[in-house]
């Protein structure tokens, strides 16, 4: 996976675009490596992030639908989390920015993660 990129692929015959940035990579015995990735969806298709990452051979950890058969992590859920959101308020036009820390389950894989 390149460190930064754009994934453009139709989903349900509709244009969809996701920008990504690899934040950290960890070696893994079971999976070879795991990437902590920031995703910036430019469109909002159903399962867009899961489909896009799977389409470039880097499915989201724990994804039983779009993951690679035989290498899906079970019992920990999907390692996908919205940690930041930014939008323009529809009435006041003020830019609203919200941020959260990543869930604790990410700490075991990425102890040095950058929030």
C-alpha positions in Angstrom: 0.0 0.0 0.0 1.4 3.4 -0.9 1.7 5.9 1.9 -0.9 8.2 0.4 -3.4 7.8 -2.4 -6.8 8.1 -3.9 -9.2 5.2 -4.6 -11.8 5.9 -7.3 -14.1 3.0 -7.9 -17.8 2.8 -8.7 -20.1 1.4 -6.0 -23.5 0.4 -7.1 -22.8 2.1 -10.5 -22.1 5.4 -8.8 -18.9 7.4 -8.7 -17.1 7.1 -5.4 -13.8 8.5 -4.1 -11.7 8.0 -1.0 -8.4 9.6 -0.1 -6.1 7.8 2.3 -3.0 8.3 4.3 -1.0 5.5 6.1 -0.2 6.8 9.6 1.7 3.8 10.9 2.6 0.2 9.9 3.2 -2.7 12.3 4.7 -6.1 11.4 2.3 -9.0 12.1 3.0 -12.7 12.2 -0.6 -13.6 11.1 -1.2 -10.8 8.6 2.4 -9.9 7.5 1.7 -6.3 8.3 -1.1 -4.0 9.6 -1.6 -0.4 8.6 -3.2 2.4 10.6 -4.9 4.5 7.9 -6.6 7.8 7.9 -9.5 7.8 5.4 -11.1 10.8 3.8 -14.3 9.8 1.9 -15.2 12.4 -0.7 -18.5 10.6 -1.4 -20.7 8.6 0.9 -21.6 5.3 -0.5 -22.8 2.3 1.6 -19.7 0.4 2.8 -17.5 2.7 0.7 -14.4 2.6 3.0 -14.6 -1.2 3.4 -15.1 -1.8 -0.3 -12.4 0.6 -1.4 -9.7 -0.7 0.9 -10.6 -4.3 0.0 -10.3 -3.4 -3.7 -6.6 -2.4 -3.3 -5.8 -5.6 -1.3 -5.8 -4.0 2.1 -9.2 -4.8 3.8 -10.1 -3.5 7.2 -9.1 -5.8 10.0 -12.1 -7.8 11.2 -14.2 -7.3 8.0 -16.0 -10.6 7.5 -17.8 -9.2 4.4 -15.0 -7.6 2.4 -12.0 -9.2 4.1 -9.7 -11.9 2.6 -11.1 -15.4 3.2 -9.1 -17.3 5.8 -7.4 -14.2 7.3 -10.2 -12.5 9.1 -9.8 -11.5 12.8 -12.7 -12.9 14.8 -14.1 -11.8 18.1 -12.8 -8.2 18.2 -15.2 -6.6 15.7 -14.4 -4.3 12.8 -11.3 -2.1 13.2 -13.0 0.9 11.7 -13.7 4.1 13.7 -14.7 7.6 12.8 -12.3 9.6 15.0 -12.9 13.0 13.4 -15.7 14.8 11.6 -15.8 18.2 10.0 -18.7 19.8 8.3 -20.4 23.2 7.6 -23.4 23.9 9.7 -26.4 24.1 7.3 -27.8 27.3 8.9 -25.0 29.2 10.5 -22.4 28.1 7.9 -20.0 27.7 10.9 -17.3 25.0 10.4 -17.9 22.3 13.0 -15.0 20.0 13.9 -15.3 17.0 16.3 -12.5 14.6 17.4 -12.3 11.5 19.5 -9.5 9.2 20.6 -9.3 5.9 18.8 -10.9 2.9 20.8 -8.6 1.1 23.3 -8.5 -2.0 21.1 -6.3 -0.1 18.6 -3.6 0.4 21.4 -2.6 -3.3 21.3 -1.7 -3.1 17.6 -0.6 0.5 17.4 0.8 1.6 20.8 2.5 4.7 19.2 -0.5 5.7 17.2 -1.0 9.3 16.3 -4.5 10.5 17.0 
